[in-house]
Amino acid sequence: MIEKKHNTKVFIFASVLRCDPKSRPVMQRVIAATEKEARRQLVRDYVLSFAGRFPLTENAS
């Protein structure tokens, strides 16, 4: 289970692998407090384009 922090969000990026720029874009979802933090998790392997964000919510049981 993911521990929810007060301002944690899900960031969505359209991404292309750096090692294969002709590959098709893939949507990546990352949980982070800021967009900068989210990009840090993916930037090594992907070229990123911001696609959106939404608050992290707990699933109702």
C-alpha positions in Angstrom: 0.0 0.0 0.0 1.2 3.5 -0.8 1.6 5.9 2.1 -0.1 9.1 1.1 1.5 12.4 1.9 -0.5 15.6 2.2 0.4 17.1 -1.2 1.3 13.9 -3.2 0.0 13.8 -6.8 0.1 11.4 -9.8 1.9 13.0 -12.7 1.4 11.8 -16.2 3.9 12.2 -19.0 4.0 11.2 -22.6 7.4 9.6 -23.0 9.8 8.3 -25.6 12.8 6.2 -24.8 16.1 8.1 -25.1 17.8 5.1 -26.7 15.2 4.8 -29.4 13.8 8.2 -30.5 11.7 6.6 -33.3 9.7 4.5 -30.8 6.1 5.4 -30.1 5.2 7.6 -27.2 4.1 5.8 -24.0 2.2 7.3 -21.1 4.1 7.1 -17.8 2.5 7.7 -14.4 4.6 8.8 -11.4 3.7 9.5 -7.8 5.5 12.6 -6.5 5.0 15.8 -4.6 6.1 18.1 -7.4 6.5 17.9 -11.2 10.2 18.4 -10.9 10.5 15.4 -8.5 8.4 13.3 -10.9 10.6 14.2 -13.9 13.7 13.2 -11.9 12.4 9.7 -11.7 12.1 9.3 -15.5 14.4 11.7 -17.2 17.4 9.4 -17.3 15.6 6.9 -19.6 12.9 9.0 -21.3 12.3 12.3 -23.1 9.2 13.6 -21.4 6.2 15.8 -22.2 3.9 16.8 -19.4 0.4 15.4 -19.9 -1.4 16.1 -16.6 -1.7 15.5 -12.9 -4.3 14.6 -10.3 -4.4 14.2 -6.6 -3.5 10.8 -5.2 -6.6 9.2 -3.7 -7.0 6.1 -1.6 -9.2 3.3 -3.0 -12.4 2.8 -1.1 -12.5 -0.7 0.5 
